[in-house]
Amino acid sequence: MERPPTYQVNGAVIRKVRMQAGRSTLEVAKEAGISRRYLNHLENSYRKHMRPASYVRLRTALGLEPDDDRLLNEAPAEKR
């Protein structure tokens, strides 16, 4: 079975953008529709892949423009 495409994200950049915005992990997670634990795992690079819909919601919750790709390590990739 083929896995859905994912985005590989950079946890350090996610944390930096969130902190620059003065937002807590709980605030951003709630707004993005993800759990605080998942956001913490992303920021600490325990998890490095996000599905497109979750990635878009996180980017929006952080106040980034649709064409801002700072959170990405690379273009959409197959989950490994």
KOLSEKE-922179 format. One line per 8 residues: for each residue z negated, x, y of C-alpha. Coordinates in nm, 2 decimals. Layout:
% residues N
Z X Y | ...
//
This chain:
% residues 80
0.00 0.00 0.00 | 0.09 0.13 0.34 | -0.19 0.17 0.60 | -0.14 0.03 0.95 | -0.06 0.27 1.23 | -0.36 0.41 1.42 | -0.42 0.62 1.74 | -0.59 0.95 1.71
-0.84 0.97 1.99 | -1.04 1.25 2.16 | -1.41 1.16 2.15 | -1.51 1.41 2.42 | -1.27 1.25 2.66 | -1.39 0.90 2.58 | -1.75 1.01 2.66 | -1.64 1.19 2.98
-1.45 0.89 3.11 | -1.73 0.65 3.02 | -1.99 0.87 3.19 | -1.78 0.92 3.50 | -1.75 0.54 3.53 | -2.13 0.52 3.51 | -2.12 0.29 3.21 | -2.35 0.28 2.90
-2.22 0.29 2.55 | -2.35 -0.07 2.50 | -2.17 -0.20 2.81 | -1.84 -0.04 2.71 | -1.87 -0.14 2.35 | -1.94 -0.50 2.43 | -1.65 -0.52 2.68 | -1.42 -0.36 2.43
-1.53 -0.59 2.14 | -1.64 -0.30 1.92 | -1.99 -0.20 1.80 | -2.20 0.05 1.99 | -2.23 0.25 1.67 | -1.85 0.27 1.64 | -1.82 0.39 2.00 | -2.09 0.65 1.93
-1.90 0.76 1.62 | -1.58 0.79 1.83 | -1.75 0.99 2.11 | -1.91 1.23 1.85 | -1.58 1.26 1.66 | -1.72 1.12 1.34 | -1.44 0.87 1.37 | -1.11 0.99 1.51
-0.87 0.70 1.46 | -0.85 0.36 1.62 | -0.62 0.06 1.55 | -0.39 -0.02 1.84 | -0.57 -0.34 1.95 | -0.91 -0.17 1.96 | -0.77 0.12 2.14 | -0.62 -0.10 2.41
-0.95 -0.29 2.45 | -1.14 0.03 2.48 | -0.90 0.17 2.74 | -0.92 -0.15 2.94 | -1.30 -0.15 2.92 | -1.30 0.20 3.06 | -1.08 0.09 3.35 | -0.78 0.29 3.26
-0.42 0.19 3.33 | -0.19 0.09 3.05 | 0.01 0.41 3.07 | -0.30 0.64 3.09 | -0.31 0.83 2.76 | -0.60 1.06 2.83 | -0.80 0.92 2.54 | -0.53 1.02 2.29
-0.50 1.34 2.09 | -0.15 1.25 1.99 | 0.09 0.96 1.97 | 0.03 0.68 1.71 | 0.01 0.82 1.36 | -0.05 0.70 1.01 | -0.41 0.71 0.92 | -0.48 1.00 0.69
//
